[in-house]
Amino acid sequence: MATPAQAQRSFSLLRLRFNAVLTQFDLFNNALTQRSEREIGVWLSGLDVVSADALRLPGDYYDAPPVICYLDRGVGAAIRRARTRLPGGGENPVAVIRVPRERMVGSGIASSLVHEVGHQAAALLDLVNSLRPVLRGLQRGSGPNSEVWSLWERWLSEIVADFWSVARVGIASTLGLMGVVSLPRAFVFRLNLDDPHPPPWIRVKLSCAMGQVLYPHPQWERLAKLWESYYPPIGLDPSRRDSFAKLQATLPGFVALLVHHRPKTLRGRSLVEVLDVQNRQPPALATLYRAWSREPFRMYRAPPTLAFAVIGQAKSDGRMSPEQESVILAKLLTHWALRSTLDVSAACSLQTGRKARLPVVNRFARHRLTIN
């Protein structure tokens, strides 16, 4: 028979373990229970499909984990990456992305969502650890700019995620970012060394610079000037004015370093080479939008991130109103959710030895939705 001390020890450990299980349950609670909500549950399933597409990288560079989404209050998205430690022990089996409810009204949702996916992709490719030594070398050899390269290194994780978002959905990413960081002026120019995010003012300029390198077009300069007209860099104290000037001066070199970086995980290829940016240039996206306007069903056959890129480009070009955008995105999310469900149903049928009544692709065709 156990002594009182042994019994108390066993009880205490059991209680700690029970609370750890409850913590893990609460972690996934919203992601699971929101699936039963009318419309919201379907849209979340569609966002899961978008996330999976944003994480997909041809070339077998990594084994992409499942991704699930849920809605919450606030203005910023967040991710608990797959294969990280759960509270109480154990490994997180899926990536869990928290999406702000306010982002569900337009294509800006793609910016936040794909940014968080970018964090997962960066971890799978070990991009941040691969880039840090390069930036530290620049700190040692840049003289008066060494402090600036130190700042770029400090913000590297968030910058890589922004880069992934721009590479996947184009100008929709930058427009969405502007929506998130459009804050009172004091916050836009706040240079907080403890914050892993760049100050909003330089972050948007950086997003435009990345877009210009990936998708050369005058629209990026126009967007950068528009942002600067909202928040002109005047009236800053000398120290901050000098810091922002140096950040702008080193920005082109930093973007070039990022775009052409060749981590070992990509087996000698650069980021720009593996992310298939050639098919998402602004003229190509505009051409796709015109084609889809004539034959709307083709939009539903496109990869979700490409659809968001086309919609974002059309919105930037003034070819789509906010009302049209919301209607189309609701239809697309519903379609992707349906397609995903039918895919799972067909896979389960094959595993149990039953034949699906129709080829999955043919069943999708019965659920075509129109743009208008």
C-alpha positions as CSV (number, residue, x, y, z in Angstrom):
1,M,0.0,0.0,0.0
2,A,1.3,3.5,-0.9
3,T,2.3,5.9,1.8
4,P,0.5,9.2,2.1
5,A,3.4,11.0,0.5
6,Q,3.5,8.5,-2.4
7,A,-0.3,8.8,-2.9
8,Q,-0.1,12.6,-2.8
9,R,2.8,12.6,-5.3
10,S,0.8,10.4,-7.7
11,F,-2.3,12.6,-7.3
12,S,-0.4,15.8,-8.0
13,L,1.2,14.3,-11.1
14,L,-2.2,13.1,-12.4
15,R,-3.7,16.5,-11.8
16,L,-0.9,18.2,-13.7
17,R,-1.4,15.7,-16.6
18,F,-5.2,16.2,-16.6
19,N,-4.8,20.0,-16.8
20,A,-2.3,19.6,-19.7
21,V,-4.9,17.5,-21.5
22,L,-7.5,20.2,-20.9
23,T,-5.1,22.8,-22.3
24,Q,-4.5,20.8,-25.4
25,F,-8.3,20.3,-25.8
26,D,-8.9,24.1,-25.5
27,L,-6.2,24.7,-28.1
28,F,-8.2,22.9,-30.7
29,N,-11.6,23.7,-29.3
30,N,-12.4,26.8,-31.5
31,A,-11.0,25.2,-34.6
32,L,-13.4,22.2,-34.2
33,T,-16.5,23.8,-32.7
34,Q,-16.7,26.6,-35.3
35,R,-17.0,24.0,-38.0
36,S,-20.6,23.6,-37.0
37,E,-21.5,27.3,-37.4
38,R,-23.7,28.1,-40.4
39,E,-21.6,29.6,-43.3
40,I,-18.6,30.1,-41.0
41,G,-17.9,26.4,-40.8
42,V,-17.9,26.1,-44.6
43,W,-15.7,29.2,-45.1
44,L,-13.2,27.8,-42.6
45,S,-13.0,24.6,-44.6
46,G,-12.3,26.7,-47.7
47,L,-9.6,28.6,-45.8
48,D,-8.0,25.2,-44.9
49,V,-7.8,24.5,-48.6
50,V,-6.2,27.9,-49.3
51,S,-3.7,27.3,-46.6
52,A,-2.7,23.9,-48.0
53,D,-2.3,25.4,-51.4
54,A,-0.1,28.2,-50.1
55,L,2.1,25.7,-48.3
56,R,2.4,23.4,-51.3
57,L,5.8,23.6,-52.9
58,P,6.6,21.4,-56.0
59,G,9.9,19.6,-55.8
60,D,9.4,17.4,-52.7
61,Y,11.4,19.8,-50.5
62,Y,9.3,19.0,-47.4
63,D,6.4,17.0,-46.1
64,A,3.7,19.6,-45.7
65,P,1.6,19.1,-42.5
66,P,-2.2,19.6,-42.4
67,V,-3.4,23.1,-41.7
68,I,-6.7,24.1,-39.9
69,C,-8.1,27.6,-39.3
70,Y,-10.4,29.3,-36.9
71,L,-11.7,32.8,-36.3
72,D,-11.0,35.0,-33.3
73,R,-11.2,38.7,-32.3
74,G,-8.3,41.1,-32.9
75,V,-6.6,42.5,-36.0
76,G,-3.7,40.2,-36.4
77,A,-3.5,36.5,-37.4
78,A,-1.3,34.0,-35.7
79,I,-0.1,30.4,-36.1
80,R,0.9,27.5,-33.8
81,R,3.2,25.6,-36.1
82,A,2.9,21.9,-36.7
83,R,5.6,19.7,-35.1
84,T,6.2,22.2,-32.2
85,R,5.8,21.2,-28.6
86,L,2.3,21.3,-27.1
87,P,1.6,22.6,-23.6
88,G,2.1,19.6,-21.3
89,G,4.2,17.7,-23.8
90,G,3.7,16.0,-27.2
91,E,4.0,17.3,-30.7
92,N,1.4,19.4,-32.4
93,P,0.1,17.3,-35.3
94,V,-1.3,20.2,-37.4
95,A,-0.6,23.8,-38.0
96,V,-3.4,25.9,-36.4
97,I,-4.0,29.4,-37.8
98,R,-6.0,32.0,-36.0
99,V,-7.7,34.4,-38.5
100,P,-9.2,37.7,-37.4
101,R,-12.9,37.9,-38.0
102,E,-12.6,41.4,-39.6
103,R,-10.4,39.9,-42.4
104,M,-13.3,37.8,-43.7
105,V,-14.8,40.6,-45.7
106,G,-12.4,40.7,-48.7
107,S,-9.2,39.4,-50.3
108,G,-7.2,40.9,-47.5
109,I,-7.8,37.5,-45.8
110,A,-5.2,36.0,-48.2
111,S,-2.5,38.4,-46.9
112,S,-2.9,37.4,-43.3
113,L,-3.5,33.7,-44.0
114,V,-0.6,33.2,-46.4
115,H,1.7,35.2,-44.1
116,E,1.0,32.7,-41.3
117,V,1.5,29.8,-43.8
118,G,4.9,31.5,-44.6
119,H,6.0,31.0,-41.0
120,Q,5.3,27.3,-41.3
121,A,7.1,27.1,-44.7
122,A,10.1,29.0,-43.3
123,A,10.3,26.5,-40.5
124,L,10.1,23.5,-42.8
125,L,12.8,25.0,-45.1
126,D,14.9,26.4,-42.1
127,L,15.0,29.7,-44.0
128,V,15.6,32.0,-41.0
129,N,18.5,30.0,-39.7
130,S,19.9,29.9,-43.2
131,L,19.7,33.6,-43.7
132,R,21.0,34.7,-40.2
133,P,24.7,34.0,-40.9
134,V,24.5,36.1,-44.1
135,L,23.1,39.1,-42.3
136,R,25.5,38.8,-39.4
137,G,28.3,38.9,-41.9
138,L,26.9,42.1,-43.3
139,Q,26.7,43.5,-39.8
140,R,30.5,43.0,-39.3
141,G,31.4,44.5,-42.7
142,S,29.0,47.4,-43.2
143,G,30.6,50.1,-41.0
144,P,28.0,52.8,-40.2
145,N,25.2,50.5,-41.6
146,S,26.0,47.6,-39.3
147,E,23.2,48.6,-36.9
148,V,20.7,48.6,-39.7
149,W,21.6,45.1,-40.8
150,S,21.1,44.1,-37.2
151,L,17.6,45.4,-37.4
152,W,16.9,43.4,-40.6
153,E,18.1,40.3,-38.8
154,R,15.9,41.0,-35.8
155,W,12.8,41.2,-38.0
156,L,13.8,38.3,-40.3
157,S,11.2,35.8,-39.3
158,E,8.3,38.2,-40.0
159,I,9.9,39.4,-43.2
160,V,10.3,35.9,-44.6
161,A,6.6,35.3,-43.9
162,D,5.7,38.6,-45.7
163,F,7.9,37.5,-48.6
164,W,6.1,34.2,-48.9
165,S,2.7,36.0,-48.9
166,V,3.8,38.4,-51.7
167,A,5.2,35.5,-53.7
168,R,1.9,33.6,-53.5
169,V,-0.8,36.2,-53.9
170,G,1.0,39.3,-55.3
171,I,-0.4,42.7,-54.7
172,A,-3.3,41.2,-52.7
173,S,-0.6,40.6,-50.0
174,T,0.6,44.2,-49.8
175,L,-3.0,45.7,-50.0
176,G,-4.0,43.4,-47.1
177,L,-0.9,44.3,-45.1
178,M,-1.8,48.0,-45.5
179,G,-5.2,47.2,-44.1
180,V,-3.7,45.6,-41.0
181,V,-1.1,48.2,-40.2
182,S,-3.1,51.3,-41.0
183,L,-2.8,52.6,-37.4
184,P,-2.4,56.0,-35.7
185,R,0.8,57.7,-36.9
186,A,2.6,57.1,-33.6
187,F,2.3,53.3,-34.0
188,V,3.3,53.4,-37.7
189,F,6.6,55.0,-37.0
190,R,7.3,53.2,-33.7
191,L,10.8,51.6,-33.7
192,N,10.5,49.0,-31.0
193,L,13.7,46.8,-30.8
194,D,11.8,44.2,-28.7
195,D,9.1,43.7,-31.5
196,P,9.8,41.0,-34.0
197,H,7.8,42.9,-36.6
198,P,9.3,45.8,-38.6
199,P,7.7,49.2,-38.0
200,P,4.5,49.4,-40.2
201,W,5.9,52.2,-42.3
202,I,9.0,50.4,-43.5
203,R,7.2,47.1,-43.6
204,V,4.8,48.2,-46.3
205,K,7.7,49.8,-48.2
206,L,9.5,46.5,-47.9
207,S,6.5,44.6,-49.2
208,C,6.3,46.9,-52.2
209,A,10.0,46.4,-52.9
210,M,9.6,42.6,-52.8
211,G,6.7,42.9,-55.2
212,Q,8.8,45.0,-57.6
213,V,11.6,42.4,-57.7
214,L,9.2,39.4,-58.0
215,Y,6.6,41.0,-60.3
216,P,8.2,44.1,-62.0
217,H,5.4,46.7,-62.6
218,P,4.8,50.4,-62.1
219,Q,2.0,49.5,-59.6
220,W,4.5,48.9,-56.8
221,E,6.0,52.4,-56.9
222,R,2.5,53.9,-57.1
223,L,1.4,51.9,-54.0
224,A,4.6,52.9,-52.1
225,K,3.9,56.5,-52.9
226,L,0.3,56.1,-51.8
227,W,1.4,54.7,-48.5
228,E,3.9,57.5,-48.0
229,S,1.1,60.1,-48.7
230,Y,-0.9,58.5,-45.9
231,Y,2.1,58.7,-43.5
232,P,4.7,61.2,-44.7
233,P,8.0,60.7,-42.8
234,I,8.1,64.3,-41.5
235,G,8.3,65.5,-37.9
236,L,10.3,62.6,-36.7
237,D,13.1,63.0,-34.1
238,P,16.6,63.0,-35.6
239,S,17.4,59.5,-34.4
240,R,14.3,57.8,-35.9
241,R,14.6,59.9,-39.1
242,D,18.2,58.6,-39.5
243,S,17.2,55.0,-38.8
244,F,14.4,55.1,-41.4
245,A,16.6,56.7,-43.9
246,K,19.2,54.0,-43.5
247,L,16.6,51.2,-43.6
248,Q,15.3,52.7,-47.0
249,A,18.9,52.9,-48.3
250,T,19.6,49.2,-47.5
251,L,16.2,48.0,-48.5
252,P,17.0,47.1,-52.2
253,G,20.1,45.1,-51.2
254,F,18.3,43.3,-48.5
255,V,15.4,42.3,-50.9
256,A,17.9,41.1,-53.5
257,L,19.6,39.0,-50.8
258,L,16.3,37.4,-49.8
259,V,15.0,36.7,-53.3
260,H,18.2,35.1,-54.5
261,H,19.1,33.2,-51.3
262,R,19.9,29.5,-51.9
263,P,19.3,27.5,-48.7
264,K,20.6,24.0,-48.5
265,T,17.0,22.7,-48.1
266,L,16.2,23.9,-51.7
267,R,19.2,21.9,-53.0
268,G,20.9,24.7,-54.8
269,R,17.8,26.6,-56.0
270,S,16.8,30.1,-54.9
271,L,13.5,31.1,-53.4
272,V,12.4,33.0,-56.5
273,E,13.1,29.8,-58.6
274,V,10.9,27.5,-56.6
275,L,8.0,29.8,-56.0
276,D,6.8,29.9,-59.6
277,V,6.5,33.7,-59.8
278,Q,6.6,33.7,-63.6
279,N,2.9,32.6,-63.9
280,R,1.7,35.4,-61.5
281,Q,3.0,38.5,-63.2
282,P,0.5,41.4,-63.2
283,P,-0.3,41.2,-67.0
284,A,-0.9,37.5,-66.8
285,L,-3.2,38.0,-63.8
286,A,-5.1,40.7,-65.7
287,T,-5.5,38.3,-68.7
288,L,-6.8,35.6,-66.4
289,Y,-9.4,37.9,-64.9
290,R,-10.7,38.8,-68.4
291,A,-10.9,35.1,-69.3
292,W,-12.6,34.2,-66.1
293,S,-15.1,37.0,-66.6
294,R,-16.1,35.4,-69.9
295,E,-16.0,31.8,-68.5
296,P,-16.5,32.0,-64.7
297,F,-16.2,28.3,-64.2
298,R,-12.5,28.4,-65.0
299,M,-11.9,30.4,-61.8
300,Y,-13.0,27.4,-59.7
301,R,-10.5,25.1,-61.4
302,A,-7.5,27.4,-60.5
303,P,-5.3,26.9,-57.5
304,P,-6.8,29.0,-54.6
305,T,-3.8,31.2,-54.2
306,L,-3.8,32.0,-57.9
307,A,-7.5,32.9,-57.6
308,F,-6.7,35.3,-54.7
309,A,-3.8,36.8,-56.7
310,V,-6.1,37.4,-59.7
311,I,-8.8,39.0,-57.5
312,G,-6.3,41.2,-55.7
313,Q,-4.9,42.4,-59.0
314,A,-8.3,43.1,-60.4
315,K,-9.1,45.1,-57.2
316,S,-5.9,47.0,-57.5
317,D,-6.6,47.8,-61.2
318,G,-10.1,49.1,-60.3
319,R,-11.9,46.3,-62.2
320,M,-13.7,44.8,-59.2
321,S,-15.8,46.6,-56.5
322,P,-15.6,45.6,-52.9
323,E,-19.1,44.2,-53.1
324,Q,-18.2,42.0,-56.1
325,E,-15.1,40.8,-54.3
326,S,-17.0,39.7,-51.2
327,V,-19.6,37.8,-53.2
328,I,-17.0,36.0,-55.3
329,L,-14.8,35.1,-52.3
330,A,-17.8,33.6,-50.5
331,K,-18.6,31.5,-53.5
332,L,-15.0,30.4,-53.9
333,L,-14.6,29.4,-50.3
334,T,-17.8,27.4,-50.5
335,H,-16.6,25.7,-53.7
336,W,-13.2,24.8,-52.2
337,A,-14.9,23.4,-49.1
338,L,-17.2,21.3,-51.2
339,R,-14.3,20.0,-53.4
340,S,-12.3,19.1,-50.3
341,T,-15.2,17.2,-48.8
342,L,-15.7,15.3,-52.0
343,D,-12.0,14.5,-52.2
344,V,-12.1,13.0,-48.7
345,S,-15.3,11.1,-49.4
346,A,-13.7,9.6,-52.6
347,A,-10.5,8.7,-50.7
348,C,-12.5,7.0,-47.9
349,S,-14.5,5.1,-50.5
350,L,-11.3,3.7,-52.1
351,Q,-9.9,2.7,-48.7
352,T,-13.1,0.8,-47.8
353,G,-13.2,-0.9,-51.2
354,R,-16.3,0.9,-52.4
355,K,-16.4,2.7,-55.8
356,A,-17.3,6.3,-56.0
357,R,-20.4,6.7,-58.1
358,L,-18.8,9.4,-60.3
359,P,-15.3,10.5,-60.9
360,V,-14.6,13.3,-58.4
361,V,-13.8,15.9,-61.1
362,N,-17.1,15.3,-62.8
363,R,-19.0,15.8,-59.6
364,F,-17.3,19.1,-59.1
365,A,-18.5,20.2,-62.5
366,R,-22.1,19.9,-61.3
367,H,-21.4,22.5,-58.6
368,R,-20.0,25.3,-60.8
369,L,-20.6,28.7,-59.4
370,T,-20.7,31.9,-61.4
371,I,-18.8,35.1,-60.9
372,N,-21.8,37.3,-61.2
